Structure formats: structure tokens, C-alpha cells
Amino acid sequence: MIFKDYYKILELETNQVTVNQIKQAYRDQAKKYHPDVNIGDKFAEERFKDISEAYTVLSNNVTRRKYDRMWNNRIGAKKKKQAYEESKRGKDAVFSDFFNLFFGNIEKEEVEKNEKKSKKNVPVKGDNIETAISITVQEAYYGLDKKISLRTVDGKMKTFNIKVPAGIRNHEKIRLIGQGKAGAYGGKNGDLLIKIEIKPEGKLELVGYDLYTSLLLTPWEAALGTRVNIEGIDDTISVYVPAGIESGEKLRIPGKGYKDGKGGRGDLTATIKIMVPKQLTSEEKGLYEKMKEVSKFNPRNTSYINTKSEKGA
């Protein structure tokens, strides 16, 4: 017959505990392994029976003293813990052979009573419900009140008022307490979790705390340098574009990005894109042809490629 450590089953490290500590340990373990929380889990079902069995023995002063004599010989004297082992139990048995051997069948009704009481009285919280909504970068930056309608478990539509706080992060969740599925046995309702998905807005895209945009330039602006205005999320920023800038290069504007949640802001990065006119007037075409004649610039020249590689390095 395998000895069963009832204290360890209730996750108590010693037998020097009060009745109230035993009751609290029992409640904690009963909630964790309750059959209604672990539907179809055979291990949890057997563990729940062991928990009820342990509580029946340890909550009774007479049976606890009898058990403690064995526990001290098996566990206390050796000053070490033994791994929890399942004793053989009949398919539908409420109590184990170990329990019967030392305490007889007197407590059978008490075990069954505790198990039924636990199943009836242990509150089970309802499941959470998750959904997602999309908002723009600007809506996320400033915050907003939004209404959403969802179909409940009974098929009816319900409208929820959601307050999206200013500066919310992408994929952050808003929790509406008690708006999920109903609990069982007096348990609390689950919650409604709403994941926020921030979509790009116009030219602005959010990555972490930074905002990204594209800055479109004409070939002559890129070649000669210029000053241009960039539309940020909350204002217009005037920036200087240095002469000779190329497509793909970036201009970083510190402190003009998204809120970082600490009173500061990320950066705004503008990626340069040089645009060539698709239709030319005769005058424009003449100027390009003249540039072709006088310019010695050749981006396919080996020396130019090497110079750009060294600059990039």
C-alpha cells in the first residue's frame, strides 16, 4: 500500500498548520482542480478526489491525530518530502484503498458530502470574450469615445461604449469588467477584452513610439537642396533637405513621433522618394536633354558606386 501525503496533496509543506490553514489550502486546491473547471481531465478528477479525501482526514481532530502519527514516521522523521503518488483507486471510487485501510468506511459519507458540497459551492468565473477594433493613428494619439455592437451568446446585439485613452499602444487591450460570459455557481462574469489595432492614416505609419512618412521630392529639389513642410500628427514641421540627397535616405525629426507613455514622444522619420515627371513639356524636355549633354554624372560609374558604399559603411 502506498502512503499518501495528505499535507502535500493540499500543498502544505508541514503538518504544523492550523485548521484554518487546512481549510484555506483545501479551498485553493478545490478551485484549481474542480471538475467544472477541468472538464474531461481525468487527472484533475482524480486529484480532486484526493483533495477531498485529504481534507476529510485533516479537518477532523481524531483522524488527523491518527494520521499524524503515520506522517511523522514516514515524512517528519526523515525530514524530506516524498513525491506524490497516486494509489490505486477503483474506477468510480470516491476514496482510496489507503484511506480505507487506516480510517475504514466510516468517513465515506463525509467524503462524498464534501465532494458534492465543493462541486456545488465553488464559484467558477465565466470565460472572457475577445474582439478587436481598428482606429487611425490620429484617433489613437488623441484618444476617443467609440461605440461597438457585438452579438451576445443569446444571439442579441449589445452596444458598448468604449473610452480609448490618448496614446494607447498598438495591439493593447481595453478590458470591460464583467461583460464576458456568465459565471457558474455564483462566480463572477468574465470580461470583454478589446484589442486595439492602429491602422496607417494617410502618410503616417506607427512603429513602436515612432512615426514614419514619405517625403516626395523633385529631381532638382534633391540635387539643389530645399526647405519643405512635412505634415506631422499634430503640426506641420519645416525641414531643410540637403543638396544631393537620394531616394531611400531618411530625415529624422526628434520628438515629433507618438506618445511614449512617460510624457515624451518618439521620432518622426521621413523617407526620401525622388519623383520623376511622367509627362514633360517641350521646355522641360529641352532642359533635361541639355543636362544630359553637359553633365558628367553617371551613377553606374564604378568610382561612384564605391564612394556610396564607403559612405554607407
HELIX and SHEET records of a PDB file:
HELIX    1   1 TYR A    6  ILE A    9  1                                   4    
HELIX    2   2 VAL A   19  TYR A   33  1                                  15    
HELIX    3   3 LYS A   42  LEU A   58  1                                  17    
HELIX    4   4 ASN A   61  TRP A   71  1                                  11    
HELIX    5   5 ASN A   72  GLY A   76  3                                   5    
HELIX    6   6 ASP A   97  PHE A  103  1                                   7    
HELIX    7   7 LYS A  108  ASN A  121  1                                  14    
HELIX    8   8 VAL A  137  TYR A  142  1                                   6    
HELIX    9   9 PRO A  219  LEU A  224  1                                   6    
HELIX   10  10 SER A  282  VAL A  294  1                                  13    
HELIX   11  11 THR A  302  GLY A  312  1                                  11    
SHEET    1   A 3 ILE A 129  THR A 136  0                                        
SHEET    2   A 3 LEU A 192  LYS A 199  1                                        
SHEET    3   A 3 LYS A 173  LEU A 176 -1                                        
SHEET    1   B 2 LEU A 144  ARG A 151  0                                        
SHEET    2   B 2 MET A 157  VAL A 164 -1                                        
SHEET    1   C 4 GLU A 205  VAL A 207  0                                        
SHEET    2   C 4 ASP A 210  LEU A 217 -1                                        
SHEET    3   C 4 LEU A 268  ILE A 274  1                                        
SHEET    4   C 4 LYS A 250  ILE A 253 -1                                        
SHEET    1   D 2 THR A 226  GLU A 231  0                                        
SHEET    2   D 2 THR A 236  VAL A 241 -1                                        
END                                                                             
